[in-house]
Amino acid sequence: MRNGTCPLCHSNDVYRQAGHPLQLEKVTLKPGLFGKTSAPDRYACTSCGYLEIYLSSAEDLQTIRDSWERVSS
C-alpha cells in the first residue's frame, strides 16, 4: 500500500492519512503507568476498501524493538 498499489485488487486508488496525536485509533508501544502510544498512518484503497495501518516513526519502531516480545520463525 505504501507504494501506491493495493495488494488485494492491484488498484492505484490508494490514499494515505497521516497519524495524528488526537486520533482515537492508537497503538500501545510500551504499556504501563508511563507507557507510550502512537497514532499510526492509515492507507486505504478506494476501489476495494482494503485498509492497512503502519507506524512510520523510527523512534516508535525502536520502542517496539525494546519493549515487545520478538516472534521467532
N, C-alpha and C positions, 0 to 999 in steps of 0.2 A: 504494500500500500504506500509506503513512504517513497517509492519510486514513481508514483502516479498511476500505477496499474493495479486493478483489483485482482487478487489471486484466485478469486472464486469465478467471476464471469469474464475476466480479462478486459473489462471496460477501462477507458481513461477518464471516466467521470468521477474522479476521486477528489474529495475536498478535505481540508485539514482545519481543525480548530485547536489552537494552542491552549495548553493548560493554563488555568487562571487560579490564583490562590483562593478566590471566593467561590469557586465551583463546588457543588456538593459531592461530586464523584472524586474520591481521594484514594490513594494507595498508602497503606501504613508501611513506612520504610523501617522504622525502629519503634517497637512497642514500648510502653512504659509511661510513667508519670511525665517524663520529659521527652516523650517519643517524638518522632518526626514523620510527617506526612508529605505527600507530593500530589499535585494535580497533573494527571497525565495528559499528553496531547492525544486528540482523537482524530481518526481518519475514517471517512465514510464514503462508500460507493453509492452514488445516487441512481445507478442503474439497477442494482440488485438489493441494496440495503445492507450489505455487509459492513461491519464496523470493527475496527481494531483500535487498541489503545497502546501507547508507548510512553516510556519515561525517556526524556531527551537530555536531562541534566547529567553531566559526568559525575557531579557530586552525589546526586541521588543514586546513581548506579554503584558508586563506591560504597555508599552507606549500606546498600543491599549486600554487596560482597562481604562487608564487615559484620553484618548483623543476622543475615538469614542462613539457614542450613542449605548447603550445596547438595544438589541431587546428583548422585553418581550414576554413570551409564553402564 
